[in-house]
Amino acid sequence: MNESGAASPDRLLDLFHGVRLTPTQRRIAHCLVRHAGAAAYLSAAEVAELAGVSQPSVTRFAMALGHDGYPALRRRLRELTVTGSAGPAAGNALQRAVHAERDNLDRLAAQLADADRVAEVGKLLAASRPLPVLGLRAAAPLAAYFAYFAAKVHPDVRVLDDGGSMLVDRLDQAAAAGATALLAFVLPRYPRETLDALREARDAGLTVVAITDSPVSPATEHAQVVLPAAVGADLVFDLHTAPMTLAMVVLQAICDAAPAETQNRLEAFESSAARRQLFLG
């Protein structure tokens, strides 16, 4: 749910749909999405400062979207603010944050209408032996959560959750061991080390699949496959409900890509767990 007078991030994304943007233009687009509430009232200079680009780049961005210049784009953004306003959201701030997560899941569900695309991602990741899974800082718990379950159906899952010089070494080792793909969780505030690692992974010949918060996130500059899932930003710290859900959807696709192997591995794990009495129920 949106506060009255704020443009919906989804409506902003619609402006960029189907337009081939340069990396600099994607930075501007991402900046507008992240500041959706104020986007319609920012000057070109303010957008340039927020995005870390030059003011002429903002003008060229507006023209790439089919406008005469930034003032025309800003008028369009203000139209979206008026037509997209849904009135004050019901409930208190905590309830609105939870409702926003529900909306993020609804958008994710709509994206998953293209089941074939997710199935292809599952095949790609299932075939990578080993399968490196990258997640630094805020994304580290998501990478660990995914890898915990993926290890039950995939023979060699390697979590990369520490930065530094050793990270590139581990990427090279995975590639040398036969890895063909990397699954990366790339979430705000986008650690520089994560983006550097994506670049290194591509240089090592890995196909990069990124679960990230937006189709115009910085990850799109380095990943061959981008799977967006919005992050909740209504509390002090981000909510990752949709990215975590998407992670489990991708894992389901990995299982579906090799059903016989998945079943054999799951049965072997259950037998081992029962023998060692790992669980109470």
Disulfide bonds with the S-S distance in Angstrom:
none
